[in-house]
Amino acid sequence: MSDEKIPKNIDFSLLISEQFNHLTKSEKRIANFLRKNQEESAFLSAGEIAKRLDLSEATLVRFARTLGFSSYPAMRSVLQQNFRQRVTHSTRLRGRLNELREGGDVFERTTATEIDYLTQALESIDRKALKRAVDMLREHQRIFVFGLGPSISLVDLMEIRLHRFGKHVIPLKTAGRELLEPLLLLNQNDLLFVICFFDQNPALRLVLDYGKKIGCPIIMLTDTLDVLLGESADVILAARRGPVGEFHSLVVPMTVINALLLSIASEEQANIMPILDKLDSLREQLKLLNSNGD
């Protein structure tokens, strides 16, 4: 493919994902570096990236040609165009919030940024995918929810809420051997809900591969990994959390989860309300017992 046939507005992450399985080991290192450092890489020479990765400059040139570019500078121009588009989009959205940010304290600036991300989510979240995810969550009684690091709080949220809806939830919140025994319980009649952001890791790869191997339906809530791992899931929910390299918020993915839960509650009121009523009754009994104990 010549440079003329490569549109300047191409999604570079998508371009990498399309070629990823055909890359050499060294080229995959380059691909992962560029994916994680797109903003910075747009302004680095082939020699600078080669030095960081301990590779030859010729390997960078071959990588660019593998992706369809005539040279490394031609590829870098697309990276720069992608960068300019992100900046333009963010500037347009943030312009509406300048009044809040100017002279504001940390809370105001943080709130304005979260509003920015949520505004972008209105465009990035596929409503059909969201509806399909709701249907899958309703159809399955036993749900495995995977998430590590900061995502554990999202796993806990889903576990608590879905338990109250009468679902059997098995959390997968560890990257160690403790993951293996509950994972063995997973079968093709279950649903696997995977929360993963930014980095691939062995535990994530194992869970996805095992789920796919046994034919278990999979929902993936992610930010940037959809282009690399999208084929591993039946439904992708793309919750963008801001530029790579910045402090990442959980507001958007949490909002997506809340939307899923509220949709389920709305459509399953006849089944869910009796369970919640029973929970309220048990709370009152516990409150009474505690007061009698005093």
C-alpha positions as CSV (number, residue, x, y, z in Angstrom):
1,M,0.0,0.0,0.0
2,S,1.5,3.4,-1.0
3,D,1.4,6.4,1.3
4,E,-1.1,8.0,-1.0
5,K,-3.6,5.2,-0.4
6,I,-3.2,5.5,3.4
7,P,-5.7,8.2,4.7
8,K,-4.1,10.7,7.1
9,N,-7.1,10.3,9.5
10,I,-6.6,6.5,9.9
11,D,-6.9,5.1,13.4
12,F,-3.3,4.1,14.0
13,S,-4.2,1.7,16.8
14,L,-6.6,0.0,14.4
15,L,-3.9,-0.2,11.8
16,I,-1.6,-1.9,14.2
17,S,-4.2,-4.4,15.3
18,E,-4.9,-5.4,11.8
19,Q,-1.2,-6.3,11.2
20,F,-0.3,-7.4,14.8
21,N,-0.4,-11.2,14.3
22,H,1.8,-10.9,11.2
23,L,4.6,-8.9,13.0
24,T,7.9,-10.4,14.1
25,K,8.7,-10.4,17.8
26,S,10.8,-7.2,17.5
27,E,8.0,-5.5,15.5
28,K,5.5,-6.4,18.1
29,R,7.7,-4.7,20.7
30,I,7.6,-1.6,18.5
31,A,3.8,-1.9,18.0
32,N,3.2,-2.1,21.7
33,F,5.5,0.9,22.4
34,L,3.8,3.0,19.8
35,R,0.3,2.0,21.0
36,K,1.1,3.0,24.6
37,N,3.1,6.1,23.7
38,Q,1.3,7.5,20.7
39,E,1.5,11.2,21.8
40,E,5.3,11.0,22.5
41,S,6.1,8.8,19.6
42,A,4.6,11.3,17.1
43,F,7.7,13.5,17.8
44,L,10.5,10.9,18.1
45,S,12.8,9.8,15.3
46,A,13.3,6.2,14.4
47,G,16.7,6.3,16.0
48,E,15.3,7.6,19.3
49,I,12.7,4.8,19.5
50,A,15.3,2.2,18.4
51,K,17.6,3.3,21.2
52,R,14.8,3.0,23.8
53,L,13.9,-0.5,22.6
54,D,17.5,-1.6,22.0
55,L,16.7,-2.3,18.4
56,S,18.3,-1.2,15.1
57,E,16.9,1.7,13.2
58,A,16.5,-0.6,10.2
59,T,14.0,-2.6,12.3
60,L,11.9,0.6,12.7
61,V,12.0,1.2,9.0
62,R,10.9,-2.4,8.2
63,F,8.1,-2.0,10.8
64,A,6.8,1.1,9.0
65,R,6.9,-0.7,5.7
66,T,5.1,-3.7,7.1
67,L,2.2,-1.4,8.0
68,G,2.2,-0.1,4.5
69,F,4.2,3.1,4.7
70,S,7.1,3.9,2.4
71,S,9.3,5.1,5.3
72,Y,9.3,5.8,9.0
73,P,8.8,9.6,8.5
74,A,5.6,8.7,6.5
75,M,4.3,6.7,9.3
76,R,5.2,9.3,11.9
77,S,3.2,11.9,9.9
78,V,0.1,9.8,10.5
79,L,0.9,9.6,14.2
80,Q,1.2,13.4,14.2
81,Q,-2.1,13.8,12.4
82,N,-3.8,11.4,14.9
83,F,-2.3,13.5,17.7
84,R,-3.6,16.8,16.2
85,Q,-7.0,15.3,15.8
86,R,-7.2,14.3,19.4
87,V,-6.0,17.7,20.5
88,T,-8.6,19.4,18.3
89,H,-11.4,17.2,19.6
90,S,-10.4,17.8,23.2
91,T,-10.0,21.5,22.7
92,R,-13.4,21.8,21.2
93,L,-15.0,20.0,24.2
94,R,-12.8,21.7,26.8
95,G,-13.6,25.1,25.4
96,R,-17.1,24.8,26.8
97,L,-15.6,24.3,30.3
98,N,-13.0,27.0,30.3
99,E,-15.0,29.2,32.6
100,L,-15.0,26.5,35.2
101,R,-11.3,25.8,34.9
102,E,-9.9,29.3,34.9
103,G,-8.8,30.1,38.4
104,G,-10.6,27.0,39.7
105,D,-9.4,24.7,42.5
106,V,-8.4,21.1,42.1
107,F,-12.0,19.9,42.6
108,E,-13.3,22.2,39.9
109,R,-10.6,21.2,37.4
110,T,-11.1,17.5,38.2
111,T,-14.9,17.8,37.8
112,A,-14.5,19.6,34.5
113,T,-12.2,16.9,33.2
114,E,-14.7,14.2,34.2
115,I,-17.5,16.0,32.4
116,D,-15.2,16.2,29.4
117,Y,-14.6,12.4,29.5
118,L,-18.3,11.7,30.0
119,T,-19.2,14.0,27.0
120,Q,-16.8,12.0,24.8
121,A,-18.4,8.7,26.1
122,L,-21.8,9.9,24.6
123,E,-20.1,9.5,21.2
124,S,-17.8,6.5,21.9
125,I,-20.3,4.1,23.6
126,D,-22.0,1.9,21.0
127,R,-25.7,1.8,22.1
128,K,-26.3,-1.5,20.3
129,A,-23.4,-3.1,22.1
130,L,-24.7,-1.7,25.4
131,K,-28.2,-3.2,24.7
132,R,-26.6,-6.5,23.7
133,A,-24.6,-6.6,27.0
134,V,-27.8,-5.9,29.0
135,D,-29.5,-8.8,27.2
136,M,-26.5,-11.2,27.9
137,L,-26.5,-10.2,31.6
138,R,-30.2,-10.9,31.9
139,E,-29.9,-14.2,30.1
140,H,-27.2,-15.7,32.3
141,Q,-27.6,-16.6,36.0
142,R,-24.0,-17.1,36.8
143,I,-21.6,-14.3,35.9
144,F,-17.8,-14.3,36.3
145,V,-16.4,-10.7,36.6
146,F,-12.6,-10.2,36.0
147,G,-10.7,-7.1,36.9
148,L,-7.3,-6.2,38.5
149,G,-5.7,-3.2,40.2
150,P,-8.1,-0.1,40.3
151,S,-10.7,-2.2,38.3
152,I,-11.3,-4.3,41.4
153,S,-13.6,-1.6,42.7
154,L,-15.7,-2.0,39.5
155,V,-15.7,-5.8,40.1
156,D,-17.0,-5.2,43.6
157,L,-19.7,-2.8,42.4
158,M,-21.0,-5.4,39.9
159,E,-20.8,-8.2,42.5
160,I,-22.8,-6.3,45.0
161,R,-25.5,-5.0,42.6
162,L,-25.9,-8.3,40.6
163,H,-26.2,-10.3,43.9
164,R,-29.1,-8.0,44.8
165,F,-30.6,-8.9,41.4
166,G,-30.5,-12.6,42.3
167,K,-27.5,-13.4,40.1
168,H,-24.7,-15.7,41.2
169,V,-21.5,-13.6,40.7
170,I,-18.0,-15.1,41.0
171,P,-15.3,-12.3,41.2
172,L,-11.9,-12.9,39.6
173,K,-9.7,-10.2,41.2
174,T,-6.2,-11.8,41.4
175,A,-3.4,-12.4,38.9
176,G,-1.9,-15.2,41.0
177,R,-2.7,-18.9,41.4
178,E,-5.8,-18.0,43.4
179,L,-7.4,-17.1,40.0
180,L,-7.2,-20.7,38.7
181,E,-9.6,-22.6,41.0
182,P,-12.6,-20.3,40.5
183,L,-11.8,-20.1,36.8
184,L,-12.1,-23.9,36.6
185,L,-15.8,-23.4,37.4
186,L,-16.4,-21.4,34.3
187,N,-18.4,-23.3,31.6
188,Q,-20.2,-22.5,28.3
189,N,-23.5,-21.7,30.1
190,D,-21.9,-18.9,32.1
191,L,-21.1,-15.3,31.2
192,L,-17.7,-13.8,31.5
193,F,-17.5,-10.0,32.0
194,V,-13.9,-8.7,31.6
195,I,-12.8,-5.3,32.8
196,C,-9.4,-4.4,31.3
197,F,-7.6,-1.1,30.6
198,F,-4.4,-0.2,28.8
199,D,-2.1,-3.1,29.5
200,Q,-2.3,-6.7,28.6
201,N,-1.1,-9.1,31.3
202,P,-0.8,-12.9,31.6
203,A,-3.9,-13.2,33.9
204,L,-6.1,-11.3,31.4
205,R,-4.8,-13.3,28.5
206,L,-5.4,-16.6,30.4
207,V,-9.0,-15.6,31.3
208,L,-9.9,-14.6,27.8
209,D,-8.2,-17.6,26.1
210,Y,-9.9,-20.0,28.5
211,G,-13.3,-18.4,28.1
212,K,-13.1,-18.5,24.4
213,K,-11.8,-22.1,24.4
214,I,-14.8,-23.4,26.3
215,G,-17.2,-21.3,24.3
216,C,-18.3,-19.0,27.1
217,P,-19.9,-15.7,25.9
218,I,-17.7,-12.7,26.8
219,I,-18.3,-9.0,27.4
220,M,-15.3,-6.7,27.5
221,L,-15.3,-3.3,29.1
222,T,-12.1,-1.5,28.0
223,D,-10.5,1.7,26.8
224,T,-7.7,1.0,24.3
225,L,-7.4,-2.8,24.3
226,D,-10.4,-3.4,22.0
227,V,-8.1,-3.1,18.9
228,L,-5.8,-5.8,20.2
229,L,-8.2,-8.1,22.1
230,G,-11.5,-7.3,20.4
231,E,-11.7,-10.7,18.7
232,S,-11.7,-12.4,22.1
233,A,-15.0,-10.9,23.1
234,D,-18.6,-11.1,21.9
235,V,-19.4,-7.5,23.0
236,I,-17.0,-4.6,23.4
237,L,-17.9,-1.6,25.5
238,A,-15.3,1.1,24.8
239,A,-15.0,3.4,27.9
240,R,-12.4,6.0,27.1
241,R,-10.7,7.3,30.2
242,G,-8.5,10.1,28.8
243,P,-5.1,10.2,27.0
244,V,-2.6,7.5,27.6
245,G,0.0,8.7,30.2
246,E,-2.4,10.9,32.2
247,F,-4.2,10.1,35.5
248,H,-7.0,7.8,34.5
249,S,-10.5,8.1,35.9
250,L,-13.0,5.4,36.6
251,V,-16.0,7.7,36.1
252,V,-16.7,6.6,32.6
253,P,-16.4,2.8,33.1
254,M,-18.4,3.1,36.3
255,T,-21.1,5.1,34.4
256,V,-21.2,2.3,31.8
257,I,-21.7,-0.3,34.5
258,N,-24.3,1.8,36.2
259,A,-26.2,2.1,32.9
260,L,-26.1,-1.7,32.5
261,L,-27.3,-2.3,36.0
262,L,-30.1,0.3,35.8
263,S,-31.2,-1.2,32.4
264,I,-31.4,-4.7,34.0
265,A,-33.3,-3.4,37.0
266,S,-35.8,-1.6,34.7
267,E,-36.5,-4.6,32.6
268,E,-36.5,-7.2,35.5
269,Q,-38.5,-5.3,38.1
270,A,-40.9,-8.2,38.7
271,N,-38.1,-10.4,39.7
272,I,-35.8,-7.9,41.3
273,M,-38.2,-6.0,43.6
274,P,-39.2,-9.0,45.7
275,I,-35.5,-9.7,46.3
276,L,-34.8,-6.1,47.4
277,D,-37.9,-6.2,49.6
278,K,-36.6,-9.3,51.3
279,L,-33.2,-7.5,51.7
280,D,-34.9,-4.5,53.4
281,S,-36.8,-6.9,55.7
282,L,-33.5,-8.6,56.7
283,R,-31.9,-5.2,57.3
284,E,-34.8,-4.2,59.6
285,Q,-34.4,-7.5,61.5
286,L,-30.7,-7.0,62.0
287,K,-31.3,-3.4,63.1
288,L,-33.8,-4.6,65.7
289,L,-31.5,-7.3,67.0
290,N,-28.6,-4.8,67.3
291,S,-30.8,-2.4,69.2
292,N,-32.0,-5.2,71.6
293,G,-28.4,-6.2,72.1
294,D,-27.7,-2.7,73.5
